[in-house]
Amino acid sequence: MQTEENRLSVFADGKTTTPIPELASVARLVKGIRSGKHKPQTEALRALTDPDQARAYKATHFAAVTWSGTFSPDRKADSLQSHSRLICLDLDKLPPERLAELQEQIQGDEYTHVLFISPSGNGLKVVIKIDLTDPTQHRAFFDQLSDYFREVYGVEIDKACKDVNRLCFLPHDPEAYFNPKSEVMPLLEEHAHPLPPSQPAPGQADAPVAPPEVEPLDEATRRRINDAISRAHGSGVDLTARYEDWVEIGLAFASLGEAGRTYFHQVSSLHPRYNYQQADAKFTDLLRNRNGQVGIGSFFHIVRQALPEEDARPNPQPEGRKAPPERKNLLIDLIEREQQLREAASKPVVFSTPLVQREGVSIIGRHTVNVIQGAYGAHKSRLAELFASLLLAPISARQTGFLGFEAPALERYAVCYIDTERNLKEEMPAAVQNIKRKAGYTIEENPEHFRFTSIKAVNRAERFEAIEQYIQHVRQSTSLHLFVLLDVVTDCVSSFNKDDEAMKLFDFVGNLCDDHNATFLLVIHQNPGTEKARGHTGTEAANKASTLMQIGLEAGPNGQESGLIRVRFLKVRRGKKPAHLFLEYSEEAKGLILADGEAVAALVGQSKRMAEVEDVAEYLPTLLRAPMHKNEVVERLKKEFGAKDSTIRGRLRAIRENAPEMFDEDGRAVRLAEKQEGKSQFYFLAPIG
């Protein structure tokens, strides 16, 4: 039984091997850590920059404790008098951001008894209660906790913590965490009787240990497993919330041999911190070390405890009366989401580094939906592919060649390219090659984190499901942030002119961002002869996109092709909209390059003199932050564009009639509107929808 009666040996410093006569309780030690008792030596240690000096100072100036018990007459392992049923774990050499992150996560762990920052200031000490019945189990608990912290938090425990006489120096930490009612870590079956794979069984010195036979997987058992997993996913119940249940489920599926691996991943993916590689390594370890004492029945037992019985349903309705449809309890989801938001809103909000930026402005943020629109032949797919190449490129290859767009210097990404319209023999392979080549790979190479497919042959009614299944599949193979390029998005709905389908599409994509740690870039066609994206899907894209880019070919004098391509940033939710980007297509580079400066200057001067509708529309959100008298608007625009009165009034009339896409400074879609107050008439920007 765990109690606060446990007493621990305390030593005057690291050099002393004889404990002081008085034993200490956990509560007393935590009180000392929180007080100023150890503050002077802690501050002095952290001021030292020489590692050897710091080691020597710590050994002679800090009191220390053996968390795992009492020792006498010295602190050798065989001098253990009584095990405290506690174990202290060291997490060393943590960067400040990672330390703060882990501190918050581990403090919320049900098994954390004591948590404090190490004397050096760059590590954590974690004390756990263990259900130890014999001191010889100390090493087994260390191995189990090493697995636990590696799989749950992605950190390695200092291997010296395996020693029962491990000494822990006592620092100053006024925020030290102490939970007297923390849970006790049980010893799991896989660690209770460890037998290394290379160790022979007793009495069989020359023969390897034969693993237990695999349980047969008949069709009835297969259906029962699939049904249980479907019910768990449908109800949102995490069968692996407790670590020991996760291990037991793994052992249960390991009893089926390799046939259980996929089931283990399907169940493990219910956990919010599921990681494919860690779960896969865990199953391999369980498969190798299974002892035959846990079978598939253990999985069904856990399912019965966590989920209501399948046949526990209301009494059937009398014959002839139709049963009312079952109502999904949305309130539970909303309350859970409220709690998540409450916790997030009570802390400082730090916006994540954008995936792509240009000249210091965020272009593509994390967990956002972004859109590139353009007419046929406007190179919108090439621009989208360039973003994919930038994020796929090795970190060392991101410095140049991406039109001034930049990605974070020290982060890697997974790129998923889903196409809807190219043929599979030439067009799609060529697009994939372009992305690889631009990212710095040869066409023969297959980058590990680049996945691509086509849903062209999938029935339109099933394309949402196909996309989600594919992204789930990709997500299982990587823990990196996922950048998804969907080209073109209007092919994912049966009609781009239906409001309900457009809204369903963007709700679907937005949920994928949240559910799969993903960011989306959608490509969409413009209506022929207009500046608007197609149908209600295009309207919804403009409303929901965090960043909306428009790419188009620029006409020169007399309507002739200029060879220039203009990228307009119609909407950028985070930050000020960047200036237009002018590009050219280069046959030599097989892609887009920055345009010649003189040609750009000539085109911009000509465009400004002509006061094109799109240029005037783009300027209006800057001008009309508040309603303005019509005559003043005209005068301001005449001065800005150097155009005639009649030209400006004609452009404003065209903007009122055609409603080109415009967005205010908050990223809301707006239209040019008029109102009259008394005898005065005003222009203002009215929100759309």
N, C-alpha and C positions, 0 to 999 in steps of 0.2 A: 504493500500500500504506500502510495506517495503522500508524504506529509511535509509540513514545514519544520518538522522535528529534525530533519537531516542536518548533520553537522559536518563541516569541512575543515581541513587543515589549512592553516595560513602560515606563510613563511615571511620573515622580515625582509628578505630580498632574494634575488635569483641565485646568489652564491651560497646562501645558507641552506643546509640540507636537513636541519632539525627544525620541526615546526614549533611555533610558539605554543605554550601550554593551553591557552584558551581556544576552543573550537569556535567557528563562526557559522551562523545561519545564513541562508540565501538572502533573506530580507535585510539582515544587517550589512551584508556585503553590498547589496544594491544601494542601500542608504548611504554608505561610504562613497560609492562611485558618484552618486548624485550630488553629494556635498562638496565642499571645497577642500576636503582632506587631501586629495591627490592632485590638486590643481597646479601647484608650483612646479612639481617635477614633470607633469604632463606638458605644460607650456614650454619648459626648458628643453625637453626631448624633441618636441616638434620644431624647435628653432635650430636644431643641429642639422647640418647638411652632409656631414661626413658619415657614411653608413657604419664604419667601424667604431667611431666615437659614439654614435647613437646606440649601438648594441651594448657597448661597455657601460654607458650611462644607465640604460634601462635595467641591466643586470644588477646594478648596485644601488639604485635609487627608488625602486618600486617594490612595494609589498606584493606578494603573489599568493594564489590559492590553487589547491588541487580540487577542481570542481567535482571530480568523480569519487571523492571519499576522504577518509582519514588515514594518515600514515604515521608509523612509529616503529623504530626510533629515528628512522630517516625517511626519505621519500623515494626509495627504490621501489620498483613495482612489486617485489615480493614482500614489501613492508606494509602492504595494504591491510588495514585493520577492519574497515567496514566500507563497502561500496555505497555511495549516496544515491544510486540509481539516477544519476545525472551524467550528461556528457557535454563537454564544451567544444564547439566547432569554430575553426578559424577561417575567415574569408579574407585573404590578403591581397595587397597591391591593387586596390580598386580605384579607378578614376573617380573624381568627385561626383560626376553625374550618375555614374553606375552605383556608387556607394549610396547616394540618396535614394535612387530607385529601389535598390535591394532592401534598404532599411525599411522603406514603406511597405514593400511586399511581404517581407519576412515578419514584420510586426503584426500583420494581419493573419499569419499562419496559426492555426489552432494548436500546433505543437510548440510554439515559441514560448519558453518560460522566462528567459532573460535575454535581452539584446542590448548591446552597447558598442560604441566606437572604440577601437583598439588604441593603445597608447600612442602609436605612430600617427594616428589620424587618417590612415588610408586603408583601414580594414574594419571588419565587424567580428564580434564575438557573439555566438549564439549558444545558449544553454537550453538543452532539451531534456525533458523527463523521459526515462526509458523503463519499460516493463521488464527489468532484469531480475532473474531469479537466481542466477549464479554469476560470480565475477568473471568466469571464463567466457561469458556471452558478450563482454565489452567489445571485443573486436568485431563480432558479428553485427552488433548495433552500429559500430562505426561504418562498416561496409554498407549496411542498409541505408544509413543517413547520407553517405556519400552518393549513393544512387539517387536518393530522394532529392537532394539539392541539385544534383546535375540535371535530373529530368524535369523538375518543377521550376527551377530558377536559372538553369544553364550556367552554374558556377561549380568550381572544383573546391573541395575541402582540403585544407592542409593535412597531408598524410600523417604528420606527427601527432595528430589528435587521436590516432588509434591507440596511443599509449595511455594506460589507465592512470599513470602518475604524471601526466602532462601538466605543466605549470602554466598558470595564466596570470600575467601581471595586471594589477588593478589600476585603471586610469581614472581621469576625471571626465564624466559625461553627465551633465545636468539633465539630459533628456533620456537617460537610460530607461529601457522598457522592462516592466516586471509584471507578469501575469501569474499569480499564485494558483489560478484555476485552469492553467493550460492542460491540454489533453496529454495523455501518456502514450508515447510511441510503442506500439506492440512489436514483437519480433515476428517477422513474416516467415512463412514456411520455407521460402527459397533461401533464407539466410540462417534458419534455425539449425540445419544440419549440413553445413557447406562441405562439398566434396569436389575438389578441383578436378577438372576434366582429365588431367594427366595422372591422377592418383588412382592406383589399383584398388579394387574392392578388397576388404579384409579377407585374408586367406587365399587371394588370387594375385600374388605379387607380379606375375608375368602377364596378366591379362588385363586389357582395358575394361573400364566399367561400361556395361551395355546399357543404353538408355531404355526406359520403360517402353513397352509397345504402344503404338499409336492407337487411339480409340477409333473404331470404324465410324465413318460419317455417312449414315444412310439418308435417304431422301426425307424421311419424316423429321429427323434431327435437323437437317439443313433448313427445312421449311420453318421449324420452330425457332431456330436461331434468327433467320431473316425476319420473322414476324416480331420477335422481341426487339431486335435492333430498330425496325421500322417504328414500333410503338415508342421506343425511347426517343428517337429523332422527332417523331410527331408531337410528343408531349413536351419536348425540350428538357427532359430529365437527364442530368449528367450522372450516369452510372459510375463514373470514375472520379467523382468529387473527392472521395477519400482515397489517399494513396494506397492504403492496404487493399481496398476493393479493386483498384486498378491492377495491382500485382496479381491478386487472386483471379481476376478475369483473364489476365494474360496467361497464367498457369492453366486455367480451364481451356483456353483456346490452344495453348501449346500441346495439350493432350491430344489434339487432332493432328499434330504435325504441321507441316507447311500449309495445310488447308485452313488453319486457324489464323494465319497472318492477316489476311484481308479483313476478317471479322474483327480482329484486335484493332486495326486501324479505324474501322467504321465506328466502333464503340469509343475509342480514344478521341476521335475527332469531336465528340460532344463536349470535351473540356475546353475552356476558353484559351488555355495556353498550349493546346495541342501542337506538337512539332513532329513532322513526318519522320525526320531522321532519328530523333530521340526515341520515338515510339518503335520504330523499326529495329533499332539497336537493342531496345529493351526486350522485344519479342525474341530476337535471336538469342539473347542471353537466357531468357526463360526457357526457350526450346532446348538449349544445351544443358541446362541445369534442372530440368523438371525431374521430380522424384516419383511420379506415379501416384502420389497421395491426393492430388487435386484433379478432378475430372470435369467434363462439360456440365455436369449437374450443379457445380458450384456457381457457374454463370447464371443458370436458371434460378437458383436460390436468390442471388442478388437481384435479379430482375423482379422476382415475386415480392421482395421486400420494398423495392423502389417504385414499382408501377402497380396500379390496380389490376385485378384479374380481368382478363379480356371479356369474360362472360358476365361481369357484374354490371348489368344494364337494367334500365327500368322495365317494369312489366309491359308486355306487349299491349297495344291498343285493341279494343274490341273490334271484331270483324266489321269491316265496312267503314271504320273511322280511320282517317289518315293520321299517322303520327306527326306531331309538329317537328319541324327540322331542329336538329341539335344546334345550340348556340355556342359558339366559341367564346370562352371567357376572356374577352379582351382586357378587362379591368386589371387582371393579374399582370399582364405584360406592361400595361401603362404605369402601374404602380412601381414595378421593378425599374422601368425606364426613368420614372420620376426620381427614384432613389439614386440611380446612377448619375443623373443630372445634378441632383442636390449635392452629391459628394464632389463632382467636378467643378460645380459653380462656387464651392466654398474654398477653392484653392486658386492661386494665380494661374491664369491661362497663358501658356507659352505656345505660340503657334509653331508648328513644325516647319523645318526647312523645306522650301518648295523643291519639287523634283526638277523643274526647269525654270531658269530665270534669264533675263536679258537686261544688261545695264542696271543690275540691282533691283529690277522689278520682277515680282513673281508672275510667271506665265502659266505654269501648271503646278498647282498645289496638290498635296497628298489627299487621298480619299475624296477627290472631286471628279465631277463629270465635265469634260471640256470638249469643244466642238470646233471643227474646221469646216467651213462651207465655201463652195465655189461652183462656178459653171463648169460645164463639160470641157475638158481639155485645159483647165486652169492650174494643173499641177498640185491639186489639193492632196492627192495620195502621196506624191513625192515629199511634200512638206511633212505629212504625218509620219512617213517612213523615216525621215530625218530625225524626228524626235525619238522614234523607236531605236534608231542606231545610236543616238547620243547616250541613252540609258543602258543600252546593251554593251557599249564599248568598254574595254578594260579601263580602269581608273587612269592609267598612265596615258591613254590615247584620247582623252576627252578635251584636251587643251585647245585644239584648233580644228577647223574644218566643219564647224556646225553653225555657221552664219551668225556667230556671236552668242548663240544660246549656250548656257552653261548648266551643268548638273553638279550636285555636291561632290567635293573632291574625294571623300573617303567612304562613300557608300556604293554598294552594288545593288543591282535590281534584276528582277526577272521580267522578261518581256513576253507577252502573249499576243499574237497577231491572228485575228479572226477575220476572214474575208467572206464576202457574200456574192461576188459577181464575176471574179476572174475565172478563166478556164484553168484546168489543173495541169495541162501539158506544157504550156509556155508562159502565160501571163503571171500566174501565181508563183511558179518557181523563180521567174525573173525578179519579182518583187522581193521574194525572200533573199535572193542573192544580193540585191541592191542594199538591203538592210545589213546583211552580214559584211559586205564589202565596205560600206560606209563606216561600220563599227570597227573596222581594222582587221577583220578576219578574211581568210580566203574562202572561196565558194565551197571548197572541199571540207572545210572545218564545220563542226556542229557545236556551237557554243552551248554549254551545259544549261544555261538559264534562258534559252530562246526556244519558245514553243509556238507552233503555228498550225492552223488548220483552215478548212473551208466548210461553211454550212450551206453552200450553194445547192447541194442536192437534198437538203433536209426540207421536209414539208414546212411551209411558213407557220402553220399552227403549232409546230413542235420546236421552233427555233429558240424560243426563250429557254425551254427545258434543255435543249442541246447545248446552248451557251453555258448555262449554269453547271451542267454535268461536266463539261470540259474544264471550266475554271476550277471546279472542285478537284478534279483529277490533277490539274497542274499544281494547285495549291498543296496537295499532298506530297509533292516532290521537292518543295522549296519553302523556306521560311522567309525569303527575301520579299521586300515590298513588290507588288505585282503591278506592272504597267500593261494595260490592255488596250490594244488598238483594234477598233471595230470599224471596218470599211466595206460597205457603207451601211449606215444605221437604218435608213428607210426600208431596206430589204428585210428587216426583222419584223415588220408588221404587214398585215394583209392589205392595208390601205393607209397611205400617209395623210389622207384627208379626214380620218376619223379621230375626233377628240379623245374618245375613251381609249383607243389603242395607243395614241401618242402619250397620254398620261400614264398608262400602264407600262409602256416602254421605259419611260424615264424613272418611274418608281422602281421598276425592276433593276435598272442599271445602278441607281443610287443605293439600293439595298445590297447589291453585290459589292460595292465599294466598302460598305461597313462590315459585311460578313466575311470578306476574304482579304482584308488589308490591301485593297486595290485602288488604282486610279485609272480612269477611263478617258480615252481620246476617241471621239466619234467623228467620222467623216460623213458629210451629208451634201447632196446635190442642191443647187439653186434652181428655181424655176427659170426656164429659158427666157431671156430678155429682161429679167428683173434682178434686183439685188437681194431678194428674199429666198430663204431656204424653203424646200418643198413642203407645202401643205401644213396641216396642224402639227405634224411632227416637227417641221422647221420652227414653227412658232413656239412649241414647247421646248425645243432645244435652246432657243434664244432665252427663254425664261429660266430654265433650270441650269444652264451651263455656268460654271464659275468663270471660265474664259471662253470667249467667242471670237474666233479668228475668221477673216474673210480673205480669200486669195483670188486674184483675178488678173487677167491680161490687160495691160494699159494701152490705150490707143494713142497714137501720135497725131501730128498735124493732119487735118483733113480726114480724120478717122482711120488713117493707116496704122498698121501694127508697128509698135515701137520696139518690140522685143523685150520690154520690161514687164516684170510681174510685181504687183503690189500686194503686200500683206497688211491688212488693216486689223488692228486690235479693237473690235467693236465694243467689247466688254471685258474688263479685267476686274474681278471682284476684290482682289487684294492689291491695293496700290494704284498709283496713277497709270493711265494707259500710255504705253510706249509710243514713240513716233512711228509712222509708217515704215515698213521695211521693204526696200526695193531689191528685187532679185532678177537673175537671168538664168535661163537653162543652158547648161554647158554640155555639149555632146562629148567633149573630152573627159569631163569629170563624171559624166553619166548622172548628172543631178543638178540641183540648184546651187548657184553661187551668188555672192553679193554683186550687185550691179555697179557699173562704172559711175563714178561720182558726177562727172560732167553731164552724162546723159540723164541722170536723176535730176540734177539741178535744172536742166532745160525743161524737163517734163513737169516738174513741180511748178516752175514759173508760169508755164503755159496753162496748167490746170487751174492755178490760182486766178489767173486773169479771166478764165472762162467761168469761174465760180460754178463748177459742176454740182449737180444736185447732191451727190453723195458727200462731197467736201463740205457743202453748207450744212447738211444734216449732221455731219460729224462735229461741226463746230458749235451747233446750237446748244447742246447740254452744258458747254462751258459758259455760254452767254446767258442762257435763261435759267440761272439758279433760282430766280424769282420772276414772277410775272413782269413783263416789260411792255411799255407802250409800243404799238406797231411801228410808228414812225421812227422811234429810237432804234428798234431792232433793225430796220432797213438801213438807217444811217451807219450803225455799227458794222453791219455786214458789207456795205459799200466801201467803208474804210479798210476793213480787213482784207477784202478780196480785190479792191481796186476796180470794181465793176460798176456798170450803169445802174440807175434806179430801176429801170424796167427789167433788167436782167435779174436783179435780186428779188423783186416782187414776183417774177415768174417762177424763180426757184422755190420761194416760200409757198406759192400756190401748188406747185408740183409735190412738195413735201406734204402739204395738207391732204392732197388728193390720193397720193400713192402710199403714204405712211411707210417710208423706208425704216429699216431697223435703227433705233436709237436707244441709248441707255444712259440714265443719269449717273451721278457720281457714286451712288450706292449700288449700281449694277442692275437697277430695275428697268424693265422695258417701258419706254414712254413714246408718246406721239405728240406732234405739234397741234396745239388747240388754241382757240380764240375765245375771248369773253369780253363783254361790254359792261363798263361801270359808268353810269350816267351817259355822257356823250363821248367818253374815251373808250377806245378799243385796245385790247392787250393780247399779246401772245404769251402762252405759257406751255409747259410740258406736263401733260396729263398721263398718269400711270395707265398702262394697258392691263385690263383684267383686274 
